Every structure is written in C-alpha cells, then in structure tokens.
Amino acid sequence: MAHPLQVIFFCRFSYPGTKNPFQSGPDTVEDRVANLYADTRMRERLFFFKHITLPALRVQTDPDFDFVILIGTAMPARWRNELEELMAGISQARIVARDPGPDRKTYSEVLHAHRHPGARHVAEVRMDDDDAVAVDYVTKLRNLYPSAVRSRMGLKRVAVDHNCGLLLNATAPTVTYRPLRAPFWGVALAVIVDPDDSASALDFPHHKIWTRMPVHSRPHPLMFIRGYHEANDSAIGPSAGIAFEMDDHDIGEALDERFAIDRDTFQRDWLKHRSKA
C-alpha cells in the first residue's frame, strides 16, 4: 500500500447475524439462514453482484484498495463456489466466513482485521451486493482525502458522501435508470478513521451519519448505482432522492464509461435471468 489512505470496500453478502440487520424477513437465525440461502434468492443476489457490483471494481483507475466480502459459514458450498468464481481475477478481494454473531460487533472485527497498521488513515465504504461505485471512485476519494481530514477540526472521524448516481429499477422486464441525488444512502459514502479507531463505518447508521461527524458532500459527478428490485430489503422506492434530467443516450454512455456496464447486454441478461426464475 503506497498511499497513506487505505480504502476498504465492505460487503455483507447474505450474512445471517444474530440480531437481524434486515428490515424484513425471519427473526430466528435458523429461519434467516434458510431464507438467505434459498435458491431463488441466491441466484438473484449473485446475478446483481456479477453484473452491477463487480464490473467497476475490476477496472478502478486506482487499483490500490481492499474488497472484503462477509458471508456466513452456513452458506451452501454451491453458492460459495459460485461466489469465489465471480471473484476470480480480483486480487483485492477477500471472502471472510463467520458464524452468526452480533452484527455490528462482527462487522467491526472483520474490518479491524483488514486495516493496515502502516496506513495513516482508513476509508471504509459499505457496499450492498447490488450496489456499484464509479470506476474512478478510489481515485476521487483519495483526491479529496487531504481536505477531508483537515476538516475534522480535532474530531476523530470524517465522512465523504458522493450523493449523485443512478437508481437502477429492475422490478419489471425492462430495466430503467433514474438519475438522482440522494444524501447518506450508504453507497459511495466513506467514513475515514485512524487505523486504531475502535469504531468502524458500520457502527454508524448511514442516514444519520451527519449527526456524528463532519461530512464532505459531493453532488457530482455520477458516482454510484443503487439497485431497486423485488428482493430489496430497504424500502427505497422508485421515487426516492431528488431526480434530475439526463438524456437517454447520456445515461447509456454513463453506464458504460462510469460503471463499465453495457446497458443492452445487461438488459438481455436480465431477461434471461427472469425467464429461469
């Protein structure tokens, strides 16, 4: 790691914690495991992870980052094998399997274990398995890092929130994309801490993070995709955020150039996926 700022992307991939971090679903760990690893659900999660989350991570303009994927030890071998196959070639990725435990405590332990003690600061970025950040996210985050740290004003932490992106609506056969600005959604929101900080990014509810630390808010350029589909746990809704106009051709170009996603290919693959569901 050459840069003083370590960047860690952290993805909870269907981890069945003991305190139910999901807004819907079963309350017992046993029922949650069965629900999380049901065939239909896992096929959908892996589909979005492959087609939305991974493309831009593979081609980050600054490849110096860590990508930590937390799974449960109860994940069936067939799904773990498929997940590992998807991660092939992404040297920054690490899959960590944990038994069900207290959610935030587990997240913090995993993140702390992956911090580099030689880093001056660590930027922790949560990602759902249907989210994406732009191909230059790490580059832009590091460009903002000096001014962000200076703004801490003696406080321990600071956040950088890129709030401009696309809501990918896959609730119908035809996928639509809604340009919007949505603050504190979690995706493309980095919490910068000292390596020995006892807290981690997952200790703070992302929608209230502005109450806990200074925040650098960046309203442009397009920096995230958030997936909206029938398997969503968060009730974000298709009208969330503050929409703005973009030409359809420009949206297609942005998907390709900002997120390494070919819109026509994704649409074709989505129809194939739905036909097998």
Beta strands, then each sheet from edge to edge (+ up, - down):
strand 1: 5-12
strand 2: 66-72
strand 3: 93-98
strand 4: 121-127
strand 5: 131-133
strand 6: 158-162
strand 7: 164-169
strand 8: 176-181
strand 9: 189-193
strand 10: 215-218
strand 11: 224-228
strand 12: 242-243
sheet 1: 3+ 2+ 1+ 4+ 9- 6+ 10+
sheet 2: 5+ 11- 7- 8+ 12-
end
